[in-house]
Amino acid sequence: MEQYKLIDGKEVAAHIKLKIAADTAAIKVAGGKTPHLAAVLVGHDGGSETYVANKVRTCDELGFKSTLIRYEDDVTEAALLKTVDNLNNDADIDGFIVQLPLPKHISSQKIIEAIDWHKDVDGFHPVNVGRLSLGLPCFKSATPAGICELLKYYNIETKGKHCVILGRSNIVGKPVAMMLMQKAVPGDCTVTVCHSRTPNIREISLTADIIIAALGAPEFLTADMVKEGAVVIDVGTTRVPNAQTKSGFKLTGDVAFAEVAPKCSYITPVPGGVGPMTIVSLMINTLQAAKQRN
């Protein structure tokens, strides 16, 4: 078996960012409106703080405008719904996100459904999810769209391949399954979705040409579950305590990388694989939203 090839999300993200920045500059030169992304952040969750800070920084890099609206954990659902309504009606905002998770007293689904689907650059609104399932133009959920960009960049053949997805979340598992079933490139896969109630996950994953691990279970996928030459995409990012690191934890994927990698043709690292692509996909959606409104 040849040495596996590492799928470098940072490299792919940098390549796409150059294209987005050039597109944005061209819109401005032509007298068009600067793409404007807003983010709503509730509370002080460490992961959410980092994600939103990265999104704001990336907007600056690409020449977008960005607005950050912050609330404490005790914000009411009614107040948050009012903010969503204001953003829906703000002509200068092309797209916006409400960073999840939200505090328990707020219904995430109610907030998502209140967002105007034309501005739903996270791709979570039922209209965008429905359009995705039908293969219609829509805003695609950022992480699944990022996975597809990685497959496309590395010219990984998906047509007629068996793709096994570990995890059935609304954010990754379900939408990436829909994307890879489409008559598209990447796409035309035979897709199997496994989850916590699937009894024979090992046997199923051993038949996979492509495995997408999105369970949130550190090092769940082991070498005995992967056939020679498989492509493995690791979506997991769990903070696992680690005395050797300065922060006291290590970001760990759903794949036992050291033992799985030698069996693969391609594999993503954690961090530096799918992660950088998620923010870039959000920027692709924001640019698309701006173009539709220009």
Steps between C-alpha positions, in 0.01 A plus 500: 500500500634843402539774759164666573442858382405754763200716408615849597196714587715807563644485148157453338349776714781741404444419130124569525553817707711649220211444257243648740719807568549557125124467441425744782752753367339475154152565648631814675678628185175455306320715760319207662423457868765358733393156632386537862483210748352536848545256789296476818685354800323412824705441814868413530541141380873454424450318170238748379720798594786356293280416199341845491837678542634296205196591290543872571873481421435314175246766394775763544744289295255468211384861493153426644320713756417320825279578798512315832196519729561368851261400777546353846367149581184645658369663180135408445377302201273793410795743495701265278205457262473881479869518404448236230205702367713818492777319307245354257382854424842671494571570131876524560532148650540234228517201731515426871548216744386436854787306655395168653467358762255740667407497872244234596213748552514597131367273223775476236245370249268798556792740445617317184147501354466874569801578276415613146624202296644740239741619774554158664869462411536215754263295282292379798156640407246230396459668159874475427512142632198409286648663190825313563315167513339580162827609342382861461723809547528580870737593779675178598594426858861613543675185624348261240568757225861523624536120483379506138749777416782282640393200290480724192840667558679164529308352202382213719266281293154471655293375206375148573696485828360378831507778758436412864407788728539446874248732667155632405506858632305776327823702476727241331373142457166557328602790270829340386304180420263704282787681325690183415186332362439783250577470130801727537877518543570403771194275525341193339597298810314209651457632854455308826437698820597325826415625848484398866228241432678333205602153625769407246691825442837324463376268224334787312798736525731225370308515170548878465708670232448830687435535874378826653529481880273755669398343831681715753652184651881533532696236303187294432617388155780248536717316247288182511203701364678634190584319176828559315493809278196664661456877517436617858354841591510576873247761614545440874646769725483399865715665768673214677705572816875483429769581754764552227332806346508857629120527495457171686301341221548367146254533213419141405311369198264204461776303326790321672733674254830321570357153438246589227718726279732224365198321350364810323554652158391841638427616856429830675693603812346654813550789528567643151269280292127572489514789752650772275249409228196566717566874530591527131170333405314758710684774305406336167135512612530865610652600164221311322239682713660836417506422126131409508424839655738713286 
